[in-house]
Amino acid sequence: MNYNFPYKNKILQYEYQRKKAKANLFYVYGSMLCILWGRTLILPTLKFYLDRIEKERRKTENYMVPDGLQGLVPAMFYIFFAIGGAFSGPFSNHFGRRPAILLCLLGMSVGFIGQGLAWNYWSLLVFRGFAGLFACIPGICQTYVNDVVESAELAEYSSRIGLVWGITWGTGPLLAILAKQCVLWYSPKAELWSFRSGFLWAAFLTFSMFVISSFNLEESKNVFELENVDVKTNYRNEIQKKSDITLNHI
């Protein structure tokens, strides 16, 4: 695109930064995808996993974890999810979106490993709460999107967050069942480890994305270093003029 008006060099810089910012969204969406996939990988088997842990610990096949204690496990996750969500905004404003996303990935990785290696009900409950603290990544991802796209593009890029939710919640439970069956096909007696496999796969996904994002994800506040309002205004005005000229020649 050719510009023949003031601020030409700054406008070209601004365009370059916009393209660079959108490239970073791949890692933002990917981070959210891995965490949500990790969460949905364990949903179908969590209750049965908890029963199996206690059965093997007590060495009896007749024991079932009471319903009240079963209900406390997901409740603990979402209680700490709310706490983490309350602090994630101030944290990302003070330290940046990138550290907040990386912290969520690392914290969830540790939480998934802890849940996958839990030795009794209470250890699983503690690690569920710990994981919940770092599960609030969707809000941080939305804020990153808000930082790096123009207001006219916000609906388009925000809708992709809903796409990520749909993909993970639609495929995660199916992948969890597949992972469990693969372990049982290999070793029919390893029922406990067939349940653990979902958590360990979740940890692998989130930690892999943590490593990838550590090297590639940039801070959203640094993407648009050009904060001159006049430049942005002239950029938008020039784009509008070119659109009007095109329409007038149709």
WOKAGI-V405345 format. One record per pair of residues at least 24 apart in sequence whose ideal C-beta (glycine too) atoms are under 10 Angstrom apart, sorted by the first residue. I is the first residue (numbers start at 1). J is the second residue. D is the distance in whole Angstrom. If there is no record, write none. Layout:
i/j/d
I/J/D
I/J/D
This chain:
i/j/d
1/238/9
1/239/9
1/242/8
2/242/10
3/234/9
3/235/9
3/238/6
3/242/10
4/238/9
5/234/7
5/237/9
5/238/6
5/241/9
6/230/9
6/231/9
6/234/7
7/226/10
7/228/8
7/230/7
7/231/5
7/232/10
7/233/10
7/234/5
7/235/8
7/238/9
8/234/10
8/238/10
9/231/10
10/226/6
10/228/7
10/230/9
10/231/5
10/232/10
10/234/9
10/235/9
11/226/9
11/231/6
11/232/9
11/234/7
11/235/5
11/238/7
11/239/10
12/235/10
13/225/8
13/226/6
13/231/9
14/224/8
14/225/9
14/226/5
14/228/9
14/231/6
14/232/7
14/234/10
14/235/6
15/235/8
16/226/10
17/148/9
17/222/9
17/223/6
17/224/6
17/225/7
17/226/6
18/148/8
18/149/8
18/150/8
18/153/9
18/223/8
18/224/8
18/226/10
18/235/9
20/148/9
20/218/8
20/222/10
20/223/6
20/224/9
21/144/9
21/145/10
21/147/8
21/148/4
21/149/7
21/218/8
21/220/7
21/222/10
21/223/4
21/224/7
22/145/10
22/148/7
22/149/7
22/153/9
22/157/8
22/223/9
23/148/10
23/216/9
23/218/9
23/223/10
24/97/10
24/98/9
24/144/8
24/147/10
24/148/7
24/213/10
24/216/8
24/217/6
24/218/5
24/219/9
24/220/7
24/223/7
25/141/9
25/144/7
25/145/7
25/148/7
25/149/8
25/157/7
25/160/8
25/217/10
25/220/10
26/212/10
26/213/10
26/216/8
26/217/9
27/98/9
27/101/8
27/144/10
27/209/8
27/212/7
27/213/5
27/214/10
27/215/10
27/216/5
27/217/4
27/218/9
28/97/8
28/98/9
28/101/7
28/137/9
28/140/9
28/141/5
28/142/9
28/143/10
28/144/5
28/145/7
28/148/9
28/157/10
28/160/10
28/161/9
28/164/10
28/213/8
28/217/7
28/220/8
29/141/7
29/144/10
29/145/9
29/157/9
29/160/6
29/161/7
29/163/8
29/164/6
30/105/10
30/141/10
30/164/9
30/205/10
30/208/10
30/209/6
30/212/7
30/213/7
30/216/10
30/217/9
31/101/5
31/102/8
31/104/7
31/105/6
31/108/10
31/137/6
31/140/9
31/141/7
31/144/9
31/164/10
31/206/8
31/209/5
31/210/8
31/212/9
31/213/6
31/217/8
32/101/9
32/104/9
32/105/10
32/137/5
32/138/6
32/140/9
32/141/5
32/142/9
32/144/10
32/160/10
32/161/7
32/164/5
32/165/8
32/168/8
32/209/9
33/137/10
33/141/10
33/163/10
33/164/5
33/165/9
33/167/7
33/168/6
33/205/9
33/209/8
34/105/7
34/108/8
34/109/9
34/137/9
34/164/10
34/168/9
34/202/8
34/204/9
34/205/4
34/206/5
34/207/9
34/208/7
34/209/4
34/210/9
34/212/9
34/213/9
35/101/10
35/104/7
35/105/7
35/107/10
35/108/5
35/109/9
35/112/9
35/131/10
35/134/8
35/135/7
35/136/10
35/137/5
35/138/9
35/141/10
35/164/10
35/168/9
35/202/9
35/205/8
35/206/6
35/209/8
36/108/10
36/135/9
36/137/8
36/138/8
36/161/10
36/164/6
36/165/7
36/166/10
36/167/8
36/168/4
36/169/7
36/172/7
36/205/10
36/206/10
37/164/9
37/167/8
37/168/5
37/169/9
37/171/8
37/172/5
37/175/8
37/176/10
37/201/9
37/202/7
37/205/6
37/206/9
37/209/10
38/105/10
38/108/6
38/109/8
38/111/9
38/112/6
38/131/9
38/135/9
38/168/9
38/172/8
38/198/9
38/199/8
38/201/8
38/202/3
38/203/7
38/204/9
38/205/6
38/206/5
38/207/10
38/209/10
39/77/9
39/108/8
39/112/9
39/131/8
39/132/10
39/135/7
39/168/8
39/169/9
39/172/7
39/202/7
39/206/10
40/165/10
40/167/10
40/168/5
40/169/5
40/170/9
40/171/8
40/172/2
40/173/6
40/174/9
40/175/8
40/176/7
40/198/9
40/202/9
41/112/9
41/168/9
41/171/10
41/172/5
41/173/8
41/174/10
41/175/6
41/176/5
41/177/10
41/178/10
41/179/7
41/180/10
41/197/9
41/198/4
41/199/8
41/200/10
41/201/6
41/202/5
41/203/10
41/205/8
42/112/8
42/115/7
42/116/9
42/128/10
42/131/10
42/172/8
42/173/9
42/176/7
42/195/9
42/196/10
42/197/10
42/198/5
42/199/6
42/201/9
42/202/6
43/74/9
43/169/9
43/172/7
43/173/6
43/176/7
43/198/9
44/172/9
44/173/5
44/174/9
44/175/10
44/176/5
44/177/6
44/180/8
44/198/8
45/173/9
45/176/6
45/177/8
45/179/9
45/180/6
45/194/8
45/195/5
45/196/9
45/197/9
45/198/6
45/199/9
46/70/9
46/73/7
46/74/8
46/77/10
46/115/9
46/124/9
46/128/9
46/176/10
46/195/8
46/198/9
46/199/9
47/73/8
47/74/9
48/180/9
48/191/9
48/194/10
48/195/6
49/73/10
49/115/9
49/116/9
49/118/8
49/124/8
49/180/10
49/191/10
49/192/8
49/194/9
49/195/4
49/196/7
49/198/8
49/199/8
50/118/9
50/120/10
50/121/6
50/124/6
50/125/9
50/128/10
50/195/9
51/121/10
51/195/9
52/191/6
52/192/5
52/193/10
52/194/9
52/195/6
52/196/9
53/118/6
53/119/7
53/120/6
53/121/7
53/123/9
53/124/7
53/192/7
53/195/8
53/196/9
54/120/7
54/121/6
54/124/10
55/191/9
55/192/9
56/119/10
56/120/10
56/191/9
56/192/6
57/119/7
57/120/5
57/121/9
58/120/9
65/121/6
65/124/10
66/121/10
69/121/6
69/122/10
69/125/8
70/121/9
72/121/9
72/125/7
72/128/9
73/115/10
73/121/8
73/124/7
73/125/6
73/128/6
73/129/9
74/128/8
74/132/9
75/125/10
75/128/9
75/129/10
75/132/10
76/124/9
76/125/6
76/126/8
76/127/10
76/128/5
76/129/5
76/130/9
76/131/10
76/132/7
77/111/9
77/115/10
77/125/9
77/127/10
77/128/5
77/129/7
77/130/9
77/131/7
77/132/4
77/133/9
77/135/7
78/128/9
78/129/10
78/132/6
78/135/9
79/128/10
79/129/7
79/132/7
79/133/10
80/111/10
80/128/8
80/129/4
80/130/7
80/131/8
80/132/3
80/133/5
80/134/9
80/135/8
80/136/10
81/129/9
81/131/9
81/132/4
81/133/8
81/134/9
81/135/5
81/136/6
82/132/8
82/133/10
82/136/9
83/129/9
83/132/8
83/133/6
83/136/9
84/130/10
84/131/10
84/132/6
84/133/4
84/134/6
84/135/7
84/136/5
84/137/9
84/139/10
85/132/9
85/133/9
85/135/8
85/136/4
85/137/10
85/138/9
85/139/6
85/140/9
86/136/9
87/133/9
87/136/9
88/133/9
88/134/9
88/135/10
88/136/5
88/137/8
88/138/10
88/139/6
88/140/6
88/143/9
89/136/9
89/139/7
89/140/8
89/143/8
91/136/10
91/140/9
92/136/10
92/139/9
92/140/5
92/143/6
92/144/8
92/147/10
92/220/9
92/221/10
93/143/9
93/221/10
95/219/10
96/144/10
96/218/10
96/219/5
96/220/8
96/221/6
96/222/8
97/140/6
97/141/8
97/143/6
97/144/5
97/145/10
97/146/10
97/147/7
97/148/9
97/217/9
97/218/10
97/219/6
97/220/5
97/221/7
97/223/10
98/140/10
98/144/8
98/213/8
98/214/9
98/217/5
98/218/7
98/219/4
98/220/7
98/221/9
98/222/9
99/140/10
99/219/8
100/134/10
100/136/9
100/137/8
100/139/9
100/140/5
100/141/10
100/143/9
100/144/9
101/137/6
101/140/6
101/141/7
101/143/10
101/144/7
101/209/9
101/210/9
101/213/7
101/217/7
101/219/10
101/220/10
102/209/10
102/210/6
102/211/10
102/213/6
102/214/6
102/217/7
103/133/10
103/134/7
103/137/9
103/140/9
103/210/9
104/133/9
104/134/5
104/135/7
104/136/7
104/137/4
104/138/10
104/140/7
104/141/9
104/206/9
104/210/9
105/134/8
105/137/8
105/205/10
105/206/5
105/207/7
105/208/9
105/209/6
105/210/4
105/211/9
105/212/9
105/213/7
105/214/9
105/217/10
106/134/8
106/206/8
106/207/8
106/210/5
106/211/10
106/214/9
107/131/7
107/132/10
107/133/6
107/134/3
107/135/9
107/137/10
107/206/9
107/210/10
108/132/9
108/133/9
108/134/5
108/135/6
108/137/8
108/202/8
108/203/8
108/205/9
108/206/5
108/207/9
108/209/10
108/210/9
109/134/9
109/202/8
109/203/5
109/204/8
109/205/9
109/206/4
109/207/4
109/208/9
109/209/9
109/210/6
109/211/10
110/134/8
110/203/8
110/206/9
110/207/9
111/135/8
111/199/9
111/202/9
111/203/8
111/206/9
112/198/9
112/199/5
112/200/7
112/201/9
112/202/4
112/203/4
112/204/9
112/205/9
112/206/6
112/207/9
113/199/7
113/200/7
113/202/9
113/203/5
113/204/9
113/206/10
113/207/8
114/199/9
114/203/9
115/196/9
115/198/9
115/199/5
115/200/9
115/202/8
115/203/9
116/193/9
116/195/9
116/196/5
116/197/8
116/198/8
116/199/3
116/200/5
116/201/9
116/202/8
116/203/6
117/196/7
117/199/8
117/200/8
117/203/10
118/196/9
118/199/9
124/199/10
127/199/9
131/199/10
131/202/9
131/206/10
134/206/9
137/206/10
138/162/10
138/164/8
138/165/8
140/220/10
143/220/8
144/217/9
144/219/9
144/220/5
144/221/10
144/223/9
145/220/9
146/220/9
147/219/9
147/220/4
147/221/7
147/222/10
147/223/7
147/224/8
148/218/10
148/220/5
148/221/9
148/223/5
148/224/7
150/232/9
150/235/10
150/236/8
150/239/10
151/236/10
152/236/9
152/239/10
172/198/9
172/202/9
173/198/10
175/201/8
175/202/10
176/201/8
176/202/9
